[in-house]
Amino acid sequence: MSSSVKETFKDVSIETRPAPAPPAPAALAAKVRTLGPTMTRSMQRVAEAVAGDPAGCAALTVTGLAELTGTSEATVVRTSRLLGYPGYRDLRLALAALAAQQAAGGAPVVTADIAVDDSLTDVIAKLAQEEQQCLADTAAGLDVTQLEAAVGALVAARRIDVYGIGASNLVGQDLAQKLLRIGLMAHAHADPHLAVTNAVQLRTGDVAIAITHSGRTTDVIEPLRVAFDHGATTIAITGRPDGEIASYADLVLTTSTARESELRPAAMSSRTSQLLVVDCLFIGVAQRTYETAAPALSASYEALAHRHAPRSGR
């Protein structure tokens, strides 16, 4: 399938696709954390205000929130739309619901950054809370329709290529190994040159998956672009759905991350949410191919069983 044909198909699909529903209150918090770094400074002030005090902001008119944040009414409305709401009225309703959730004790909490002099007990507690929040944010913001389409593409794929660099490559290897164990032809490519030369061989019916938190990693974007141009179904797993990677992705699965700090870089915080998405993809594929996947898994377990058996006399 040529790029022009794919673009035409996408245009038709977008026109007939129903408008997405506004995010649920939990997803609102996740979107503020995920999209905040990509916003203008004035929009960031609005986003930070609604995330920091949803109850207080829910009580404000659009003019009141603009005055509180030192921005304009237009900025408040643009921020609302970027977060997934048709207008400020819809965002205000979500803020009220989030405030009620917080009052009931079920709201997300923000932990303090890990300090160099923290005890290991504090490190364990802070990391556990950040990981839980990251998983909850990703689950709340994951588009199930896109996920189902990605699972369907993998089930029907003749061949699957996975691209990632650094920590994202480790996640890509995890996905490829899982898919191989249930009989799918999947390969993870860490070398960017090898990734591109393999992407050239992809065709309609193949799938290419790119994993990049930033959405702008050139060594990941380039093979996905080549795969896209050659007609493969392309999937992006990224924390920046508005990044360049999305230009070459038929499907986008958005991840969330915990806040970065000196001792917790993006590679650590993004990995948790990426692994959740990878596991969702794998389970979805295994469910749809259960009749073949279950025997394949059993065979792989049996093939390795002797390596896990205790040795006699030791």
N, C-alpha and C positions, 0 to 999 in steps of 0.2 A: 504494500500500500504506500503510495507516494505521500510526501509531506503535504502537498496541496489537497489531496483527497482526504487525508486525515484532518486537515484544518476545516474542510467543508463539513465533514462528519461531525466534528466538534461543535461547529456553529449550529447545526441542526439539533444536536443533543442539548445544547445550552438553551435553545429557544423553547424546547418542549419539557425541559426539566422543571419541576415545581420549585418555587422559591424556598430556600432553607428556612426552617423555623428559627426564631431568635434563640440564643443560647439559654440554657437553664441557669439558675443562680450560681450553681457550682462551676459551670463552664465560664460564667462571666469572670469570676475570680481568676480562673486559669488563663483566659484570654488577656486580661490586664497584665498578668505576669509575663506571658509569652510575647505579646505584641508591643509592650512598653518600649523596649529598646529600639524599635523601628519607627516610632512616632516622632513627630516634631516636638520641640521642647514645650510648646504651648499645649499640645495634645497630651504630652506626658503629665503635665500638671493636672489636667482634668482626670486622666486615668488614675494617677496616684491619689487624688482626692476621693474618688469613688471607691477605690480599693481600701483606702485607709479608714474611711468613715461612711460606709454604705447607708447607715441609718440617718446620719445627718444630711447627706447629699440627697437621699430620697425625699426629704422634706423641702428641698429647694426647687424653685422654678428654674427654667433654663437661664433666665437672667440672673438669678441668685447664684447659681453655680458658676456662671461666667465671672461674676464679680468676685466670688470667693477665690477663684483660681487666677484672677488677673488676666483672663482671656476674653474672647468674644462669644456671643451666642452661636455664631457660625462654627467656631472651633468646637464648642460643646456638641453640636449636632454632628459634625464630622467625626468626632471621637466616638459618639454613639454608634454611628453607622460602621465605623471600622471595627468596633467590637461585636458587630453582628445584629444590631437593632435598627429597625426602620427609622426611628427617630428618638428624641430624648424622652418622650412619654413612655416608650417601651423600656428604655434603659432605667427610668425611674421606678417602674413597676418591678423590674428585676432586682434593683437595689433594695427595695422594700422587702422582697422575698429573701434576699441574702441576709438582710439585717435580722429578720425573724429567725432564720436558720442559725445565725450567730447567737441570738438570745437563747435558743434552745440547746446550745452547746455543741452543735454539729458543724460549726463553721471552720474553715481552714484557719490555721494560725501560722504566723511567720516566726521562725526561730531566729535566734541571734547567730551571727557569723561565728565560725570556729576560730578561736583565738590561739595563738602560738603557745600560750601557757595553760590552755584548758587541760583538765585531767582526762584520762582515757574514758572515764565514766561519762563525763560531759560530752566527749566526742561521740561516743556510742549513741547517747540520747539525741544529740543534735542531728547526726547523720540519719538515724532512724526516722526522725520526724520529717527531715527534708525528703528522704526517699519516699515515704508514705504520701507526702504532699505532691511530689512529682508524679507519682503513679495516679493519684486521684485526679490531678489536673489533666493528665493525658487521657485518662478514661472519659472524663467529662467532655473534653473537646474533640474526641475522635469521631469523625464522620462515618457512621455505620454504613451508609449507602456506598461511600467510596471504598470502605473496607470490604464489603461484600463483593463489589466489582473486582477488587484486587484479588480476592480469593478465587473468584470465578476464572480470572485470567490465568492464575497459576495452575489451577486444576487442568485447564485445557492446553497449557503450554507445551510446546515441543522441546523447548530449551529455555533455561532461566539463567541470566547473568546478574550478578550482584556487585555493585561498585561502592567502595568506601575507602577512606584513607585514615590511618591512625586508629583511634579508638572506634571509629565507625566501621572500619574494616573488621575489627573483632566481632562486632555485632553482625556484619554481613556474613562472616564465616559461620557464625552460630546458625543463622538462617539456612545457609546452603547445606550445612551438615544435617540439619533436621530434615530438610526436603529430600536429600539423598537417601536418608534412612527409610523413607516411605516410597522410594522408587522414582522420584522425579529427577530429571537431569538438571542439576543446579551447580553453579560454580561461582565462587567469590573471587574477585580480582583486586589485589592490592596495588599491583604495578600499573600506573596510569597508561603506559604505552601498550602493555598487554591488554588492558581493558578496552582501549580504542580499537586495536586490531581484532579483538573478538567481537566487538559491537558491530563491526563492518559485516560480519557474517550473519547477523540476525535478520529475520524476515517476519512477515505477518504470521502470527501464531506463536511467536517467541515473546518472552517477557524480559525486560531489563528493569532492575530495581536500583535506585541510587539512594544512599544513606548519607546525609550531610546535615548537621545541626544548623549551620549558618545559612545554608541554601545558596552559598556563593563559592564553594570550593571548586576551583577550575578543574582539578584532576578528576572530579566526580561529574561535573556538568558536561565535560567534553564527551565522554563515552555515552552518556545518556542522550545527548544531542544526536550523536551518530546513530544510536539505536532507534531513536525517534524518526530520523530521516529515512531509515531503512524499513520502516513499517512495523517495528515491534511495539507491543503495548508497554508503555513506560510508566513506572511508579516511583514517586519520590517520598521518602520518609525524612521529614525535615521539621525543624523548629521554627522555620521562617517560610510560611506558605506564600508569602509575597516576594520571596527571593528569586533570583535568576533561574534556579533549578526548576521552578514551576512552569517556566516557558516551554520546557521540553517534557513535561509530565502529563500523561493522560489522566492519571489519578494522583492525588496528593493526600498523604496520611500525616497529619500534624502531631508533633510531639511537644511536650512541655518540659521545662527544666526548672530545677531549683535555682535559687540565686547564686551567682558566681561569687567567689571570694578568693583571697590570696591562696588559701590552702584547699580550695575546692574549685578548680577550673571547669570550663565548659565540658571538657572531655569526660569528666566524672559525672557531672549533673545530667548531661544529655544521654549518657549510656543507659541509665535506668529506664527512661521513657522509651528509648529505641527498642530495648529488649522486650518491653511490654507489647509494642506493636508487632514485633517479629513473632512473639509467641501467639498473638491473636491470629496472625496470618497462618502460622503453622497449624494451629488447632482447627481453624476454619477449613484448611485444605484437607487435613486428616479426617475431619467429619464427613466431608463430601466424597472422599475416596476410601471410606472405611473398609470396604470389602477387600481392597488391595493394600491399603495402608497398614491395617492391623497385622496381616501375615508378614508384611515386610519388616515391621518393627520387631515382631517375635523372632524372625530369622536373624535380625541383627543382634538382638539380645543373646540368642543362643550361640551365635558365632563368637561372641566375646565372653561368654559365661565362664569358660575355663580360665580366663585371665583374672577373674575375681574370686575364684575358689581358693580356699586356704590350702597351703602346701603341707603335705604330711611331714611329720617329724619336726615342725617348727612352731 
